[in-house]
Amino acid sequence: MKTNLLLLDSYKDIDDLIAYAFSLSNRSKRHLKIVYVFDFDWMRQSFVVGSAGPVDPALVAVEKNAKKEFNVAEAKIKEVAADYMKKHAVKIPFEIHITEMNRIDVVQDELDRTSDLMLLISNHQSYSEASGGLMGYPNLIEHVNSPVFVIPENSRHAVVKKIVYATDFNHTDIDALKHLSSLFENSADIRFSILHNTKDYGFDEKLKWFGFSELVKQETEIENLSFSLKTRKDIVQAIEEFAQEEDPDLLVLLKEKRGFFEEMFASDETKSVLTHFQKPVLVYHEK
């Protein structure tokens, strides 16, 4: 079963996140599973430095509030979902769960159930922000093997008419683009832009660019496909410039094991990348 898994851990923007998850799942005709997690103890044990000493009172307060929210989360989510369904035609199956399992295990457990899973998350870190940085998240994009769809704040509707896919000529790009094309019903109505950035557009780079462009056309058979080349100092600058020019609805990146995007997804940079453009970001993983 093709499944979208929405992970929640606070009430911050919960109405918008649930609405977007329903909208995206309806748009892509995928089963929606909403899971509210309370893995505060695991997070604290894993990431708080000097945990053997006195527990910071601020951390205790955040944990108490998080537990309070968790205890009524299922009722709250059902209420929000019911309100959404009253106002919108929902044609996809969905389910709601709460758990104290850590979020990485939640995703892995779901991956064991379905071969086509897409993780939906917010672009903010609830525990980290609420605790003033006393607690941090593991980098979910680093630790899970499913595509990760990052929802920006104040987004309720999954409008996807223009998609930009940033590439550095990775062999996994073809599979990712095929999956991306099949993700949305009526994908023929979507404009796909393939974006590459290079500092040195010499002969060898031209050969790669033209060869890659032809390969993508032949292998993916995507309609409304265009190719854009930038020669900026880094990929973030190139994407920012392209986004200003084209105003895409979705930015798609491939998390590589090494190379072009490796630094972009380092722990210190991930949040900046995912929040900088205020657009939904879909991250695939290199095979």
C-alpha positions as CSV (number, residue, x, y, z in Angstrom):
1,M,0.0,0.0,0.0
2,K,1.3,3.5,-0.9
3,T,1.4,5.4,2.4
4,N,2.0,8.9,3.6
5,L,3.2,8.9,7.2
6,L,2.6,12.2,9.0
7,L,4.7,12.5,12.2
8,L,3.5,14.9,14.9
9,D,4.9,15.7,18.3
10,S,3.2,18.9,19.4
11,Y,0.2,21.1,18.7
12,K,2.2,23.7,16.9
13,D,0.5,24.2,13.5
14,I,-1.3,20.9,14.0
15,D,-4.4,22.0,12.1
16,D,-2.3,23.2,9.1
17,L,-0.1,20.1,9.1
18,I,-3.1,17.7,9.2
19,A,-4.9,19.7,6.5
20,Y,-1.8,19.6,4.2
21,A,-1.3,15.9,4.8
22,F,-4.9,15.2,3.8
23,S,-4.6,17.5,0.8
24,L,-1.4,15.9,-0.4
25,S,-2.6,12.4,0.2
26,N,-5.8,13.2,-1.7
27,R,-3.8,14.7,-4.5
28,S,-1.5,11.7,-4.7
29,K,-4.1,9.0,-4.0
30,R,-2.1,7.6,-1.1
31,H,-3.2,6.1,2.3
32,L,-2.6,8.6,5.1
33,K,-1.3,7.5,8.5
34,I,-1.1,10.1,11.3
35,V,1.2,9.2,14.2
36,Y,1.6,11.5,17.3
37,V,4.8,10.6,19.1
38,F,6.0,11.2,22.6
39,D,9.6,10.1,22.7
40,F,10.9,12.8,25.0
41,D,12.8,10.5,27.4
42,W,14.6,8.8,24.5
43,M,15.4,12.2,23.0
44,R,16.8,13.5,26.3
45,Q,18.9,10.3,27.0
46,S,20.3,10.5,23.5
47,F,21.1,14.1,23.1
48,V,21.3,16.1,26.3
49,V,24.9,16.6,27.3
50,G,25.7,16.2,31.0
51,S,22.4,14.4,31.7
52,A,24.0,12.8,34.9
53,G,23.8,16.2,36.5
54,P,20.7,18.1,37.7
55,V,17.9,18.3,35.2
56,D,17.3,21.8,34.0
57,P,13.9,23.0,35.3
58,A,13.0,24.4,31.8
59,L,13.4,20.9,30.4
60,V,11.2,19.4,33.1
61,A,8.5,22.0,32.2
62,V,8.7,21.2,28.5
63,E,8.5,17.5,29.2
64,K,5.4,18.0,31.4
65,N,3.7,20.0,28.8
66,A,4.6,17.6,26.0
67,K,3.2,14.7,28.1
68,K,0.0,16.6,28.8
69,E,-0.5,17.2,25.0
70,F,0.3,13.6,24.3
71,N,-2.4,12.3,26.7
72,V,-5.1,14.0,24.7
73,A,-3.5,13.9,21.3
74,E,-5.7,11.2,19.8
75,A,-8.9,13.1,20.6
76,K,-7.4,16.3,19.3
77,I,-6.3,14.8,16.0
78,K,-9.7,13.1,15.5
79,E,-11.4,16.4,16.1
80,V,-9.2,18.2,13.6
81,A,-9.6,15.4,11.0
82,A,-13.4,15.4,11.4
83,D,-13.5,19.2,10.9
84,Y,-11.4,18.9,7.8
85,M,-13.6,16.1,6.4
86,K,-16.7,18.2,6.9
87,K,-15.3,20.9,4.6
88,H,-13.5,18.8,2.1
89,A,-14.2,15.7,0.0
90,V,-11.8,13.1,1.4
91,K,-11.5,10.0,-0.8
92,I,-8.5,8.3,0.8
93,P,-8.3,5.9,3.7
94,F,-6.6,7.2,6.8
95,E,-5.8,6.1,10.4
96,I,-4.6,7.8,13.6
97,H,-2.2,6.5,16.2
98,I,-0.3,7.7,19.2
99,T,2.9,6.1,20.5
100,E,5.8,6.5,22.9
101,M,8.1,4.6,20.5
102,N,11.0,6.8,19.2
103,R,10.3,8.3,15.8
104,I,13.0,6.6,13.9
105,D,11.6,3.2,14.9
106,V,8.1,4.4,14.0
107,V,9.3,5.1,10.5
108,Q,11.2,1.8,10.2
109,D,8.2,-0.1,11.5
110,E,6.1,1.4,8.8
111,L,8.8,0.8,6.1
112,D,8.6,-2.9,7.1
113,R,4.8,-2.8,6.3
114,T,5.0,-0.9,2.9
115,S,7.6,-0.6,0.2
116,D,6.3,2.8,-0.9
117,L,6.4,5.1,2.2
118,M,6.7,8.8,2.2
119,L,7.4,10.5,5.5
120,L,5.7,13.9,6.1
121,I,7.2,16.2,8.7
122,S,7.1,19.9,9.7
123,N,10.1,22.1,9.1
124,H,10.4,23.1,12.7
125,Q,11.8,21.1,15.7
126,S,9.2,21.2,18.4
127,Y,11.2,19.8,21.4
128,S,14.3,21.7,20.5
129,E,12.5,25.1,20.1
130,A,10.4,24.6,23.2
131,S,13.4,23.7,25.4
132,G,15.5,26.6,24.1
133,G,18.0,24.2,22.5
134,L,18.4,22.0,25.5
135,M,17.3,19.0,23.4
136,G,18.0,18.2,19.8
137,Y,16.5,15.9,17.2
138,P,18.3,13.2,15.4
139,N,18.5,14.3,11.8
140,L,15.4,12.3,10.4
141,I,16.5,12.8,6.8
142,E,19.9,11.2,7.7
143,H,18.4,8.3,9.7
144,V,15.4,7.1,7.6
145,N,15.4,5.4,4.2
146,S,12.1,6.7,2.8
147,P,11.5,9.9,0.9
148,V,10.9,12.8,3.3
149,F,8.4,15.5,2.5
150,V,9.0,18.6,4.6
151,I,5.9,20.9,5.1
152,P,6.6,24.6,5.6
153,E,4.7,26.6,8.2
154,N,1.3,28.1,7.3
155,S,0.7,25.7,4.5
156,R,-2.7,23.9,4.2
157,H,-3.2,23.0,0.6
158,A,-1.0,20.8,-1.6
159,V,-0.9,22.9,-4.8
160,V,1.7,21.2,-7.1
161,K,1.8,22.7,-10.5
162,K,5.6,23.5,-10.8
163,I,8.3,21.2,-9.5
164,V,12.0,21.9,-9.5
165,Y,14.4,18.9,-9.2
166,A,18.0,19.9,-8.3
167,T,20.6,17.4,-9.7
168,D,24.3,16.8,-9.8
169,F,24.0,13.9,-12.3
170,N,23.4,11.0,-9.8
171,H,22.3,7.6,-11.1
172,T,19.5,7.6,-8.5
173,D,18.0,10.8,-10.1
174,I,16.2,8.7,-12.8
175,D,14.4,6.5,-10.2
176,A,13.6,9.5,-8.1
177,L,12.1,11.3,-11.1
178,K,10.1,8.3,-12.1
179,H,8.7,8.1,-8.5
180,L,8.0,11.8,-8.5
181,S,6.2,11.6,-11.8
182,S,4.0,8.7,-10.5
183,L,3.4,10.4,-7.2
184,F,0.8,12.8,-8.5
185,E,-2.3,12.0,-10.4
186,N,-2.6,14.0,-13.7
187,S,1.2,14.6,-13.6
188,A,0.9,15.6,-17.2
189,D,-0.4,19.0,-15.9
190,I,2.7,19.6,-13.8
191,R,5.8,21.4,-15.1
192,F,9.0,19.7,-14.2
193,S,12.2,21.7,-14.2
194,I,15.6,20.0,-13.8
195,L,18.1,22.4,-12.3
196,H,21.9,21.9,-12.2
197,N,24.5,24.3,-10.9
198,T,28.2,24.3,-11.8
199,K,31.0,26.7,-11.1
200,D,32.9,25.7,-14.3
201,Y,30.8,25.1,-17.4
202,G,33.6,23.8,-19.5
203,F,33.5,21.1,-22.3
204,D,33.3,18.1,-19.9
205,E,30.5,19.7,-17.9
206,K,28.6,20.5,-21.2
207,L,28.9,16.8,-22.2
208,K,27.5,15.7,-18.9
209,W,24.7,18.2,-19.0
210,F,23.5,17.4,-22.5
211,G,23.9,13.7,-22.0
212,F,22.0,13.7,-18.7
213,S,19.2,15.8,-20.2
214,E,18.7,13.3,-23.0
215,L,18.8,10.4,-20.6
216,V,16.2,11.9,-18.4
217,K,13.9,12.5,-21.4
218,Q,14.2,8.9,-22.6
219,E,14.1,7.1,-19.3
220,T,11.4,9.1,-17.5
221,E,9.0,10.0,-20.4
222,I,7.9,13.0,-18.3
223,E,5.8,15.5,-20.1
224,N,6.3,19.3,-19.7
225,L,10.0,18.8,-18.9
226,S,12.5,21.6,-19.0
227,F,16.2,22.0,-18.0
228,S,17.9,25.0,-16.4
229,L,21.6,25.5,-15.8
230,K,23.0,28.0,-13.2
231,T,26.7,28.9,-12.6
232,R,26.5,30.3,-9.1
233,K,28.9,29.8,-6.2
234,D,26.8,27.2,-4.5
235,I,23.6,25.2,-5.0
236,V,21.6,27.1,-2.4
237,Q,22.2,30.4,-4.2
238,A,21.3,28.7,-7.5
239,I,18.0,27.4,-6.1
240,E,17.2,30.7,-4.5
241,E,17.7,32.5,-7.8
242,F,15.7,29.9,-9.7
243,A,12.9,30.0,-7.1
244,Q,12.6,33.8,-7.5
245,E,12.4,33.4,-11.3
246,E,9.9,30.5,-11.4
247,D,8.2,30.4,-8.0
248,P,7.9,26.6,-7.9
249,D,5.5,24.8,-5.7
250,L,7.9,22.0,-4.7
251,L,11.6,21.7,-4.4
252,V,13.1,18.2,-4.8
253,L,16.6,17.2,-3.7
254,L,18.6,14.0,-3.6
255,K,20.5,13.3,-0.4
256,E,23.7,11.8,-1.7
257,K,26.1,9.7,0.4
258,R,29.0,11.8,-0.9
259,G,29.4,14.7,-3.2
260,F,27.3,17.7,-4.3
261,F,24.6,17.8,-1.6
262,E,26.5,16.2,1.2
263,E,27.2,19.4,3.0
264,M,23.7,20.6,2.5
265,F,22.4,17.8,4.7
266,A,25.0,18.0,7.4
267,S,23.3,18.4,10.8
268,D,24.2,22.1,11.1
269,E,22.8,22.9,7.7
270,T,19.7,20.8,7.3
271,K,17.3,23.1,9.2
272,S,18.6,26.1,7.3
273,V,18.0,24.4,3.9
274,L,14.6,23.2,4.8
275,T,13.3,26.5,6.1
276,H,15.2,28.9,3.9
277,F,12.9,28.8,0.8
278,Q,9.5,28.5,2.6
279,K,8.5,25.9,0.1
280,P,7.7,22.3,0.5
281,V,10.9,20.2,0.1
282,L,10.9,16.6,-0.9
283,V,14.1,14.7,-0.2
284,Y,15.0,11.4,-1.8
285,H,17.9,9.2,-0.8
286,E,20.7,7.9,-3.0
287,K,20.5,4.1,-3.5
